[in-house]
Amino acid sequence: MTKTMTVEGMMCGMCEAHVADALRKVPGVEKVKVSRANNQATIHCQEDVSDEALLKAVNDTGYTASNVQVAEETGGKKLFGFKK
Protein backbone atom coordinates (compact mmCIF):
# COMPACT_ATOMS: atom_id res chain seq x y z
CA MET A 1 0.00 0.00 0.00
CA THR A 2 1.22 3.50 -0.77
CA LYS A 3 0.18 6.52 1.25
CA THR A 4 0.97 10.20 0.81
CA MET A 5 0.91 13.00 3.34
CA THR A 6 1.50 16.73 3.41
CA VAL A 7 4.54 17.79 5.45
CA GLU A 8 5.12 21.46 6.20
CA GLY A 9 8.16 23.17 7.69
CA MET A 10 10.93 21.50 5.69
CA MET A 11 13.60 23.95 4.54
CA CYS A 12 16.49 21.79 3.30
CA GLY A 13 17.70 18.32 2.43
CA MET A 14 18.48 17.59 6.07
CA CYS A 15 14.84 18.30 6.90
CA GLU A 16 13.78 15.78 4.25
CA ALA A 17 16.18 13.22 5.71
CA HIS A 18 14.93 13.84 9.24
CA VAL A 19 11.30 13.28 8.19
CA ALA A 20 12.22 10.20 6.13
CA ASP A 21 14.18 8.68 9.04
CA ALA A 22 11.25 9.22 11.41
CA LEU A 23 8.83 7.53 9.00
CA ARG A 24 11.18 4.58 8.39
CA LYS A 25 11.13 3.85 12.14
CA VAL A 26 7.36 3.22 12.07
CA PRO A 27 6.81 -0.57 12.12
CA GLY A 28 5.50 -1.76 8.75
CA VAL A 29 7.00 1.08 6.69
CA GLU A 30 9.01 -0.35 3.80
CA LYS A 31 10.11 2.65 1.74
CA VAL A 32 9.86 6.45 2.05
CA LYS A 33 10.37 9.36 -0.34
CA VAL A 34 10.16 12.93 0.96
CA SER A 35 10.06 16.12 -1.13
CA ARG A 36 10.33 19.56 0.41
CA ALA A 37 9.57 21.08 -3.01
CA ASN A 38 6.14 19.41 -2.98
CA ASN A 39 5.70 19.42 0.83
CA GLN A 40 4.92 15.74 0.51
CA ALA A 41 6.00 12.35 1.81
CA THR A 42 5.23 9.13 -0.05
CA ILE A 43 5.23 6.04 2.14
CA HIS A 44 5.17 2.43 0.90
CA CYS A 45 3.92 0.35 3.80
CA GLN A 46 2.00 -2.67 4.90
CA GLU A 47 -1.77 -2.25 5.04
CA ASP A 48 -1.90 -2.31 8.83
CA VAL A 49 0.16 0.87 9.30
CA SER A 50 -2.19 3.47 10.75
CA ASP A 51 -2.41 7.04 9.54
CA GLU A 52 -2.11 8.14 13.16
CA ALA A 53 1.27 6.40 13.56
CA LEU A 54 2.60 8.11 10.42
CA LEU A 55 1.32 11.53 11.49
CA LYS A 56 2.73 11.12 15.00
CA ALA A 57 6.17 10.13 13.68
CA VAL A 58 6.44 13.32 11.63
CA ASN A 59 4.78 15.66 14.12
CA ASP A 60 7.09 14.40 16.89
CA THR A 61 10.09 15.58 14.83
CA GLY A 62 8.80 19.17 14.86
CA TYR A 63 7.32 19.29 11.36
CA THR A 64 3.60 19.53 10.62
CA ALA A 65 2.06 16.49 8.96
CA SER A 66 -1.51 16.26 7.70
CA ASN A 67 -3.77 14.92 4.98
CA VAL A 68 -2.78 11.23 4.83
CA GLN A 69 -4.26 9.61 1.73
CA VAL A 70 -3.98 6.25 0.04
CA ALA A 71 -2.20 6.80 -3.28
CA GLU A 72 -3.75 5.39 -6.41
CA GLU A 73 -1.99 2.20 -7.43
CA THR A 74 -0.70 2.07 -11.01
CA GLY A 75 -0.55 -1.71 -11.34
CA GLY A 76 3.22 -1.73 -11.82
CA LYS A 77 3.17 0.39 -14.97
CA LYS A 78 4.74 3.71 -15.69
CA LEU A 79 4.05 6.28 -18.37
CA PHE A 80 3.49 4.79 -21.84
CA GLY A 81 2.85 1.33 -20.36
CA PHE A 82 6.49 0.44 -19.62
CA LYS A 83 6.96 -1.81 -16.61
CA LYS A 84 8.82 -0.61 -13.54
N, C-alpha and C positions, 0 to 999 in steps of 0.2 A: 504494500500500500504506500502511496506517496501523498504526503500532506504538504501544504504550504502555509506560511504564516507571515504576517507583517511584523518587521522588527524596526523600531525607531531608535535613534540615538547613536548609530554607528558613524564614526567619522573617518576611519582608516582601515587598512588591512589587518591591523592587530585587533581592532574591534570585531571584524568578521571572524577572525580566528578564535577569539574569546567566546563568541556566540556559538560557533561550530563546535568547539570543545565541550561547552556546557550541554549542547544537544546530544553529542555522541555519548555522554555519560548516562543518558536516560536508558534504562534497560529496554531492549527491543529495537533500538534505533540502529540501523545498519549503515546508512550513508547520509551525509549532510552536505548541502551546498548553500553558502550564504553570500548574498550580494548587497553591499551597502548602496550601490547605484540604484537598485530597485527596491531597497528597504524590504528585502524578502529572504526568507529561509525556505529551502526545499528539503524535506526530510523523507527518506525512504525508510520505512519501519514495518514492523509486524503489526497486524491488525489490532492487537490488544493494547497498543500504546495509546494512552489517553491524551486528549487535547490538553487537559489540565496539567499533566506531567510536563509536556513540552513547553507550555506557557510559563510554568513555575521555573523551569530550568533557565529560561532566558531572563525572566523578570528578576530572578535571584542574582543575576550577574550585573544588574543595574541598567539594563536596556529595557525598552518597553515593547512587549510582544502582544499581539492581538490577532484576531481574524484567522483562526486556524480553519483550513478548508481541505477537503480531500481533492487532490489534483485528478484531473481526467486522465485515465490510462489511455495510452496510444496503441496498446497491443504489440509493442516491440518494434514498431515501425517509426521511421523518421520521415522527414520531408521527401517527397517523390517516391515513397514506398520502399526505400532502401532499409534493410534490416540494421539494427544496432550492432 
